[in-house]
Amino acid sequence: MKFPSREIVERVRREYPAGTRVELVRMEDVQAPPIGTKGTVTGVDDTASVMVAWDNGSHLHVIYGEDEARKIEEDD
């Protein structure tokens, strides 16, 4: 796996600050929460993966370049 550049990591951190609400769109993991699960961003690691506390109790990261989540507003 090629690690993203520092610029990409910083861009993802600006886009997904802690507290941002997200909804899972795609995740290729047998333990993935169901598509549509919502959660709260807790941070972004040094590989640009978004760390999420999913509402169902899971804590799997959204892996940069592999998985997908979208930002949501609280009323979505």
BELSUL-V702682 format. One record per residue. N is the residue number from 1. RES is the residue in three letters. OMEGA is omega in radians with two decimals (NA if undefined). Layout:
n:N res:RES omega:OMEGA
n:N res:RES omega:OMEGA
This chain:
n:1 res:MET omega:3.09
n:2 res:LYS omega:-3.13
n:3 res:PHE omega:3.12
n:4 res:PRO omega:3.14
n:5 res:SER omega:3.10
n:6 res:ARG omega:-3.14
n:7 res:GLU omega:3.11
n:8 res:ILE omega:3.13
n:9 res:VAL omega:-3.13
n:10 res:GLU omega:3.11
n:11 res:ARG omega:3.13
n:12 res:VAL omega:3.11
n:13 res:ARG omega:3.09
n:14 res:ARG omega:-3.10
n:15 res:GLU omega:-3.08
n:16 res:TYR omega:3.10
n:17 res:PRO omega:3.10
n:18 res:ALA omega:3.14
n:19 res:GLY omega:3.12
n:20 res:THR omega:3.08
n:21 res:ARG omega:-3.14
n:22 res:VAL omega:3.05
n:23 res:GLU omega:-3.12
n:24 res:LEU omega:3.11
n:25 res:VAL omega:-3.09
n:26 res:ARG omega:3.06
n:27 res:MET omega:-3.13
n:28 res:GLU omega:3.14
n:29 res:ASP omega:-3.12
n:30 res:VAL omega:3.14
n:31 res:GLN omega:-3.10
n:32 res:ALA omega:3.00
n:33 res:PRO omega:3.11
n:34 res:PRO omega:3.06
n:35 res:ILE omega:-3.12
n:36 res:GLY omega:3.10
n:37 res:THR omega:3.13
n:38 res:LYS omega:3.13
n:39 res:GLY omega:-3.10
n:40 res:THR omega:3.12
n:41 res:VAL omega:3.07
n:42 res:THR omega:3.12
n:43 res:GLY omega:3.08
n:44 res:VAL omega:-3.10
n:45 res:ASP omega:-3.06
n:46 res:ASP omega:3.05
n:47 res:THR omega:-3.13
n:48 res:ALA omega:3.05
n:49 res:SER omega:-3.12
n:50 res:VAL omega:3.13
n:51 res:MET omega:-3.03
n:52 res:VAL omega:2.95
n:53 res:ALA omega:-3.09
n:54 res:TRP omega:-3.09
n:55 res:ASP omega:3.13
n:56 res:ASN omega:3.10
n:57 res:GLY omega:3.12
n:58 res:SER omega:3.10
n:59 res:HIS omega:3.11
n:60 res:LEU omega:3.12
n:61 res:HIS omega:2.98
n:62 res:VAL omega:-3.02
n:63 res:ILE omega:-3.13
n:64 res:TYR omega:3.10
n:65 res:GLY omega:-3.12
n:66 res:GLU omega:-3.07
n:67 res:ASP omega:-3.14
n:68 res:GLU omega:3.01
n:69 res:ALA omega:3.12
n:70 res:ARG omega:3.07
n:71 res:LYS omega:3.11
n:72 res:ILE omega:3.00
n:73 res:GLU omega:-3.09
n:74 res:GLU omega:-3.12
n:75 res:ASP omega:3.09
n:76 res:ASP omega:NA
